[in-house]
Amino acid sequence: MRLVLPLLLTVCASAAADDLSGLSDEFAARDGLRQWTLFHEAYGWPDKIKHLDIGKTTAGALNLQPQHSAWVRDLNAPFLFQTVRGDFDVRARVRVRGAAQDIAGGTWSLGGLMARVPNNSSAASWQPRRENWHFITTGVGHVAGRQMTETKATFNSYSSLKLRPFPTGWVELRLVRVGMSLAALARADDEKDWQLRDRWYRMENNPDMQVGLIAYTTSNDVAPAPEDPERINRSREEKAATDMQLEVDWIRFRRPAVAAMPDWYAQVSANALADADLPVEKILQLVGD
């Protein structure tokens, strides 16, 4: 079926022809993490990964356990990414759990997909109010023992989030960028249909985004205190107890079923996916299966 809409054009997204398919990872142990960039290594921040392996803790999957950390406002946490130029459709089959139970311990224990705008800021040159990213995660939010998806958008380090109930166990998460529009989707492992969990429109001139996997959690061993991002980002809570694991069976990249023309005026005047009143059914039709 060919959709004829202002600005949006159908494109071939077959695995054989797609130029993003090489970024996909089935997390076979023999491949390691050689195609991935670790955020803390790239930018000189402390390593807040408590544990990371492929195929050892969880057969056939990546297992990432974060220390006490968070992706919110100016704070950062574990992030494995690859740089993608232009439109993308990234999906991952993930599970967030505790060491001995189906749900992560504590609160704000979530993991999933993030797309971040590079800002060339490192630990040595850090300045506040420069973070811009979007994500969809699954896990435990503000209330312990309740599984959610969290979607969050951060503009110049101001974060807005949504928490919505979702099943435990393996789920598929998805982020789709079409020009200046992004959509976050999810579906439980036994479901066929995608659920639209959030969408955003941003005036973003940078064609590149860092796209990949995040995980973060909190510990009751860390006493509440005023948020000082520079101090928090430069410190590690190695001895603080946490109980959160992100397992990733696979992550797959491709171009979206529709693509946006690069002209900025067309983006602000005719991108159908940016329309606030576009029905969910039409959005799902546009981004495809």
C-alpha positions in Angstrom: 0.0 0.0 0.0 1.3 3.4 -0.9 0.4 6.4 1.3 0.3 9.8 -0.4 0.6 12.5 2.2 2.3 15.9 2.3 6.0 15.5 2.9 5.9 11.8 3.9 7.1 9.4 1.2 7.1 5.6 1.4 10.6 4.0 1.3 11.9 0.5 1.1 12.7 -0.8 4.6 13.7 -4.4 3.8 16.6 -5.8 5.8 18.5 -6.6 2.7 18.4 -3.0 1.3 18.4 -1.0 4.5 21.5 1.0 5.2 20.9 0.9 9.0 20.6 -2.9 9.3 24.4 -3.2 10.0 23.8 -1.4 13.4 21.6 -4.2 14.6 22.9 -6.6 17.3 21.6 -10.0 18.3 24.0 -10.0 21.2 25.9 -13.2 20.3 28.8 -13.4 22.8 31.4 -13.8 20.1 30.7 -10.3 18.8 31.1 -8.6 22.2 30.4 -4.8 22.3 32.8 -3.7 19.6 30.2 -1.8 17.6 28.9 0.1 20.7 30.2 3.3 22.4 29.9 3.5 26.1 28.8 7.0 27.1 31.1 7.3 30.2 34.1 6.2 28.2 33.4 8.5 25.3 33.0 11.6 27.5 35.2 10.9 30.5 32.5 10.4 33.2 32.8 7.8 36.0 31.7 4.3 35.1 28.3 3.7 36.7 27.8 0.2 35.3 27.6 -2.3 38.1 27.7 -5.3 35.8 27.7 -5.9 32.0 28.0 -9.1 30.1 26.7 -10.9 27.0 25.4 -14.5 27.3 26.7 -15.2 30.8 24.1 -13.9 33.2 21.3 -14.3 30.7 21.7 -16.9 27.9 21.7 -15.2 24.5 21.2 -11.7 25.8 23.0 -8.6 27.0 22.7 -8.1 30.8 23.3 -4.6 32.1 23.1 -3.7 35.8 23.5 0.0 36.7 24.7 1.6 39.9 22.6 4.3 41.6 22.1 6.8 38.7 19.4 8.5 36.6 18.7 9.9 33.2 16.8 13.1 34.1 17.5 16.8 33.6 21.4 17.1 33.7 22.0 13.7 35.3 23.5 10.9 33.3 23.6 7.1 33.7 24.8 4.0 31.7 24.2 4.4 28.0 25.4 2.2 25.1 24.9 3.9 21.7 25.6 4.1 18.0 25.3 7.3 16.0 22.5 7.4 13.5 22.1 10.1 10.8 18.6 10.9 9.7 15.4 9.0 10.2 15.4 5.7 12.0 13.2 2.9 13.4 14.9 1.1 16.3 13.4 -1.7 18.3 14.6 -3.9 21.1 13.3 -6.9 23.0 14.0 -6.3 26.6 13.2 -7.4 30.1 13.7 -5.5 33.4 13.7 -7.5 36.6 15.3 -8.0 39.9 17.9 -10.7 40.8 15.3 -13.1 42.3 11.9 -11.7 41.1 10.1 -10.6 37.9 10.1 -6.9 38.9 13.0 -4.7 39.8 13.6 -3.7 43.4 13.3 -0.2 44.7 12.0 2.7 42.6 13.0 4.4 39.4 14.6 1.2 38.1 14.1 1.4 34.3 15.8 0.5 31.1 15.2 0.7 27.4 15.8 2.8 24.3 17.1 6.4 24.1 17.9 8.8 21.3 20.2 11.7 22.3 21.4 14.7 20.4 25.2 15.0 20.6 26.4 18.2 22.3 30.2 17.7 22.3 30.1 18.2 26.1 32.5 16.0 28.1 33.3 15.7 31.8 36.1 18.2 31.3 33.9 20.8 29.5 30.5 20.2 31.1 28.0 22.9 31.3 24.4 22.8 32.6 21.2 22.9 30.4 22.7 21.2 27.3 20.9 17.8 27.4 18.4 16.9 24.7 17.1 13.4 24.3 14.0 11.2 24.2 13.5 7.7 25.6 11.1 4.8 26.2 11.9 2.4 29.1 10.2 -0.3 31.1 10.5 -1.1 34.8 9.5 0.4 38.1 8.8 4.1 38.4 7.8 6.2 41.4 5.8 3.4 43.1 7.7 0.2 44.2 6.4 -3.0 42.8 4.5 -1.5 39.9 5.7 -2.2 36.3 5.4 0.8 34.0 6.7 2.2 30.8 8.3 5.6 31.2 8.6 8.0 28.3 10.6 11.1 28.8 11.6 14.1 26.7 14.4 16.4 27.7 14.9 19.9 26.1 17.9 21.8 27.3 17.9 19.7 30.4 14.3 20.2 31.3 12.6 16.8 31.5 9.0 15.9 31.1 7.9 12.3 31.7 4.9 10.0 31.5 4.5 6.8 33.5 1.9 4.2 32.3 1.2 0.7 33.6 2.6 -2.2 31.5 3.1 -5.9 31.9 6.3 -7.5 33.4 8.4 -9.9 31.4 9.8 -9.6 27.9 8.5 -6.6 25.9 9.4 -4.9 22.7 10.2 -1.2 22.8 10.5 1.1 19.8 11.6 4.6 18.9 10.8 6.1 15.4 12.3 9.3 14.1 10.8 10.9 11.0 12.3 14.3 10.4 11.4 16.4 13.5 8.9 14.0 14.8 9.5 11.1 17.2 7.2 8.3 18.3 7.6 5.9 21.2 5.9 2.5 21.0 5.7 -0.7 23.0 4.1 -4.1 23.0 4.1 -7.0 25.3 5.8 -10.2 24.1 2.5 -12.0 23.4 0.9 -9.1 21.6 0.8 -8.4 17.9 -0.2 -4.7 17.9 2.0 -1.8 18.9 0.8 0.7 21.5 1.7 4.3 21.0 3.0 5.4 24.4 4.2 8.9 23.5 5.2 11.2 20.6 7.1 14.4 20.3 7.9 17.2 17.8 11.2 19.0 18.1 13.0 21.7 16.0 16.3 19.8 15.7 18.8 20.9 13.1 21.4 18.2 14.0 20.8 15.2 11.7 22.7 12.9 14.1 21.4 11.2 17.2 23.1 8.8 19.6 20.7 5.8 19.7 20.9 2.9 22.0 20.3 1.3 25.4 20.0 2.9 28.8 19.6 1.6 32.3 19.3 3.4 35.7 18.1 2.7 39.2 18.0 4.2 42.7 19.2 2.9 46.0 17.6 3.4 49.5 21.2 3.5 50.7 21.6 7.0 49.2 20.1 9.7 51.3 17.9 12.3 49.6 19.7 15.5 49.0 19.4 18.7 46.8 20.2 17.8 43.2 23.7 18.9 42.3 24.3 17.4 38.8 28.0 18.2 38.6 28.6 16.5 42.0 26.3 13.6 41.2 27.6 13.0 37.7 31.2 12.9 39.0 30.6 10.5 41.8 29.9 6.8 42.1 27.8 5.0 44.7 29.6 1.7 44.4 28.5 0.4 47.8 24.8 1.4 47.5 22.6 -1.7 47.2 20.6 -2.0 44.0 18.4 -4.7 42.4 17.8 -4.0 38.8 18.8 -5.8 35.6 18.1 -4.9 32.0 18.2 -7.9 29.7 18.3 -7.2 25.9 17.6 -10.2 23.6 18.2 -8.0 20.5 18.2 -4.5 19.1 17.4 -3.9 15.4 17.8 -0.7 13.3 16.2 0.2 10.1 14.8 3.2 8.2 11.2 4.0 8.9 8.4 3.0 6.5 8.0 6.7 5.7 10.7 9.3 5.3 10.7 13.1 5.7 12.0 15.5 3.1 15.0 17.5 4.5 13.6 20.9 3.8 13.1 22.7 7.1 10.0 24.6 5.9 8.3 21.4 4.7 9.0 20.1 8.2 7.2 22.9 10.0 4.4 23.3 7.4 3.5 19.8 6.2 4.9 17.0 8.4 1.7 14.9 9.0 3.3 13.1 12.0 3.7 16.4 13.8 -0.1 17.2 13.7 -1.5 17.1 17.3 -4.9 15.8 16.1 -3.6 13.0 14.0 -5.4 9.8 15.2 -3.4 7.1 16.8 -4.6 4.6 14.1 -3.1 6.9 11.4 0.2 7.2 13.3 0.5 3.5 13.6 -0.4 3.1 9.9 2.3 5.5 9.0 5.2 4.1 11.1 4.2 0.6 10.0 4.7 -2.8 11.7 
